[in-house]
Amino acid sequence: MRKTCSPVSDVVNKAAKSQGFGHLMVSDQFPPLSFNQLKTKDGQSLNWRGVEELISSQASFSRTGELLNMEVWLISETGMELRSHEVATNERFVLSLPNDLLEELDEDKPWEELFQMVGLKSGPPRELVFPTLMGRKETKVKPFTDSVILTIYQYDFSRYYCNVYHVDSQRLSDLVLTEENISDEALDKLKPYLKLNVDFVFEFLRKYLYLGEKEADGGQEQGQLYLELKYNKDDPFVPGSD
């Protein structure tokens, strides 16, 4: 089973709580991380020795659900890449790790965050990717009555990662959307907005997300939040009004 939240969500939401969401810009969501700050899995500084070097490795499920053997390699003085092998299909993928991507990683556990956030595009061709941030807003997700911070990342036109954070209670919930839990009808309605405005994509998904709350148990004061997508063709999305 996947964890309820990921390190990247943890970093983002801690920053939101400490800085105040109203003053938090998208570019401030992640602490900057330079190449020189990165370390190997053993805590050693990165030093190019003239040959490719394995920096870190992990076997785990990607954010989009595939079981991958993943390895981060130092391939030049300032070049790195993530190599992965999908167990089920025996396919192999390579993702270049440019500086702007590395800057988004958590300073304390960059490789753990990288392994947990990468996913595969459905293709063709299938590709290993780090998600694109589509938007992050303080909003309401029905039927939950309080405002939450909703963050949505995109892997491709049919694959998304949604995370909600309730600031007052510090509760989180997330949902991975793929072609398995997004209907073809919903995708057909969503596709035109991908070429128009990413804000429309964010608002389309927000409209049909369902944020519920389970009954509290085990002495907890509040129940666990859960997130679903409930597309309703009889309640069409209208850009700018939903």
Phi, psi and omega in degrees: 000145178282154176292156180296324178222166182246164178305322181296322177294319180300313180298311182300314186285329173296319179296320180297318182291320184282328185261342184089117188301324184299337181251008184265114177274157179304320182292345180263002186292330185241135175295134182296141181226123181264164179302321183293340180275344183291149181227163176285175179297341179265006178085012181269149177293150180282127178222123179285123183250014178091355177225153179298143184224134176285124183263316181200154180213155179196143172252119182196171176282136175288170180297333180267005168104000181270141176279118185234141164268119187238142180221133173262127182240138169272119187246352176198187183300324180227018183248138178221155175211155177256122178252135182223153179231119178278122187296317187291325186249348183068015177282152180238142183225152178228132178237118175292143182245084180288166183301322183293331174286317180299328180294341181275351185277154178296135184296324184278323184225065185296319186286322177299317179293318179300312181298325184277340184260340180291155178207181181249136167291146183289335177076192359279148354277155175287137182221148173275128184219155167263135189293155175265132178288116181273330181171160180208115186219153169275120188204183174245139177239112185293152000272006180299133190273337181274158174287145177227165172264116182256125178239132180232129176246151180240135173261316169202191188296340183242008184227126184218155173238121182245136180225133175242145180225120176267109190298313186299318182261353182058032176268145181235155169207150178219167183209130174261123179256127176224180178298348179281333181236009169247124182291155177300324180295318179295319179295321179297324178285331183281323189308315182301330183285341178296331181268347185264303188197126180295334177297326178293323178296314178302312184289328176299310181293319179301319182301322186259001173287147180235118180250109180251173181225123179283160178294141179291141176215170178063030178082005179284144179284329182229149180279166180286140176278148174220149188238133177223166172248125180233087180286136181231107183295338180277357177234075188294148177283133178238108182305134178087349181238344180269000000 
